[in-house]
């Protein structure tokens, strides 16, 4: 295998891993892209797509194709497990999210020996506050939304789902799927992707494009000028996502057996999240 094909295969594999990470709540696609060593190149290309689309087309195509493959495969698997093992899955997501918090803090570049500034504290409170507000407006059943209801409102919401997933690929440390859980849209998103509902997939794709093209430059500027504040905001969102999952688990009224299985699933989630980080670093080498 020549070097070009080897690089193409590697980029597609990285894209697949990032795609899987983008769908799993608590695992950041952007963070995995950093660990795999493609993040800066990807952001540079996306922030200047008009010039980079042709000059770096091979890289963008192979990563993008792998991304789609990873997202679809993960959605199909999750669609089944969410229906059969709902409580265990939510606890598994809790473990995934919990394990990401140290990585997000490390990315912030904050020195634990120095005190927190007011801007950092306010950024964290704002991120956490957004999720707390969502806890009060979320009905935890998809807000009554059903994939088969092809209304204009649903299509707009699906576009928002695409934007959130795009942001999770661009902003390292944030999980778009965790935000979808907070909005009560995660189950609907997974089901529609797994069943290739094009009334869902088309607005989702539009949302992805809008999110990627519209947010790449914003993210590039935020990380360059307000890196620590940005990551403290992400930490607030991340910790808030844990509260959403706890709320949903409590509302399910789990039995003693469910609680035991949930604890085991959460531990597995932590291990899987750690494994993603290790595997990402190896791919990047």
N, C-alpha and C positions, 0 to 999 in steps of 0.2 A: 504494500500500500504506500503510494507516494505521500509526500508531506501535505499536499493540498487536501487529498481525500482524508488523511488522518486528522487534519485540523477540522474539516467539515464534520466528521463523525464525532469528534470531541465536542464541538460547539452544539451539535444537535443533542448529544447526551446531556450537556449542561442545560440546554434549553428545556429538555424533558424534566430534569430534576427541579428547575426553577418553576416549571408549570405545575408540577405536583405540589411543590411548596406553596404556590399561590392559592391553591384550592384548600389545602389543609389549614384550618383555623389555628392561629398562633405561630405558624411558620411563615417567615417573611421571604417572599420571592426575591426582593431586593437584597436582603441580607445574604441569601444563598448565592446570588450573582456576585456579590463582593467576595465571598469566600472562594468562589470559582475563578476569580480574577478577570471577569468580563464586564464588571459594572461600569467602570469609568469609560471604557470604550463604548459601551452601549448608550450611556447617557450623552456622551459627546455626539454620537451619531444621531440620536433621537432629537437632540436640541438643535441640530442643524441638518434635518432630514433632507431638505431640498438639495443640498450639495452632497450629502453622504450616501443617499439612497443608491446611487449608481457606483460611486467609488468604493463603497464597502458593502455592496449588495450581497455578496456571497456569505459574509458573516451574519448580516441581518436576516437573510432568508433561512439559513440553517438553524440559527437560534430561535427564530420565530416559529419554524415548523416543529422543532422539538418542544417548544412552549405549548403549542396547540395539542400535540400528542399527549403530553404530560397532564394537561388540564382535563382532557376528555377521558383518559384512562382513570384518573383519580375520581372524576365525577361519577363514572359508572360504578366503581367499587363503593363509593360513599352512598350512592343512591340505595343500594341494597342494604348496607350495614345500618344506615340511619333508620330504615323501616323495621329491621329485625332486632337491632341492639341499640335502641335510642339512648338509654341511660348510659350504657358503657361508652358509646361514641362521644357523648357530651363530656363525660369525665376524661376520656382520652384527649379531647380538645383542650380541656382545662390543663392537663399536664403539658401539652405542646406549648400553650401560651405561657405557662409559668416558667418553663425552661428558657424562654426567649428573653426574659427581663434582664438577666445579667449581661447578655449580648448587646441589648439596646443601650444599657448604661455604659458599657465599655465603648460603644461607638460614639457616645456623646463627647468623649474626651475629657470629662470632668474629673478633676483630681479630688479624691475623697478627703484629702487632708485640708483642702480649702473649703470654706463655707459656701452655702448656696446663695446665689444672688436673687434679688426680687424677681427679675425677669425669668429665671429658671423655675422658681416656685410658681409663679403665675402661669407659666407655660404648662407645667404639670397639672395644676388645678384646672386649667381650661380643658385640657385633654380628658381628664377624669370627669369633669363636669358635663362634657358632651355626652359621655356614655351614661352617666347617672340620669340625665334628662331623657335619654332614649329608653331607660328602664321603665320610666313612668308612662311613656307613650306606646311602648311595644306590648302587643298582646300575646307574644311568644307563640303564636300559631300562624305566622306568616301574614299577620294583619288581615286575615280572611282572604288572602290572595290565593288563587288556584291557577296553575299553569294553563289549564284548558280554557280559562276565561280570557279571551284575546281582546281585551279592552284597551283603549288608548292609555288609560291610567296605568295599567299593568306594563305596557310597553315602555312608558316613561320610567317606571320603577326599575325595569330590567336594564334600561340604559344607564341608570344610576348604579346598578350592580356592576356593569362593565367598567364604569369610571372608577369605582372603588377597587376593583380587581387590578385595574391598570396602575392606580396609585400604589398598590401593594408591591408591584413589580419595580416601581421607580423609587419609592421611599424605603430605604433599608430599615428594617426593624419593625415595620407596621404590617399587619395582616389584614388584607381586604376581607377575607372570609370571617375574621373576628368581628369586623364592623357589620357584615351582613347578618351575623348572628344577633348583634345588638339591634339591628333594624327589623329582625324577624323575617328576613328574606333568604336565609341560607338554605333551608330545606327546599324551597321553591326553585332556587337557582340550580342546585345540584340535580333535582328531578328533571328540570327542563333541559339541562345540558345532557344528561344521561339518555334521555328519550329523543334527542335531536329535534326539539320543538323549535322550528325555524321562526315562528312568531316571537319566540324568546331570543333565539340565537342572533337574529339580525340586529335588534336594538342593543343586545349585549355587545356585539362586535362594534357597532357604532360608538357605544360608550367606551369600549376599550381604546379605540382610535382617538376619541376626544380626550380621554384621560392621559394617554401616552403623549400625544402631541402637545396638549395644553399644559401638562404638568411637568414635563421634562425640564424646561427652562426655569420654571418656578423652583423646582427642587434643586437644581444646580445652584441657583442664587441663594436659596435658604441655607444650604449646606456650606456655602462659601462664606456667607456673612453672619448667619445665626445658627451655627452648627449645634452648639450645646442646647440652646432653647428649643430647637426643632426636635432634638431627641428626647428632651424632657417632656415635650408635648406628646410624643409617641409613647413614652412610658406611661403617661396618664391614660391614654387610649388603651394601651395594652392591659394595664391593671384593671381598668374599668371593664374590659371584656371578660375578665375573670368573674366579676360581680354579676354580669349578665348570665353566664353559664350557671353559677350557683343559684341564681333566681329561677332559672328554667328547671334545674334539677329538683329544687324544693317543690315547685309547682307540680311536678310529676308524681309526687307522693311515693318515693321509693321504699321498697321493703328492706328488711335486714340483708337479704341476699343481694338485692340491687346495690346496696351501699358497699358491701364487700367487693362486688364485681367492679363498682365505680372506683374504689380505691386502687384496685389492681390496674384498671385501665388508665388511671391518672399516672401511676408509676411508669407504665409502659409508654405513655405519651411523653413523659420527661426523657426517657431513654431514647425514643425515636427522634425527638427534637435534637438531642445531643448528637445522635448518629448523623443527622442531616448536616450539622455543623462540621463534624469530622470528615464526612464524605465530600462535602463541598470544598474543604481545604485541600483534600487529596486530588480532586478533579482540577483544581486551579494550579497544581504543580506541574 
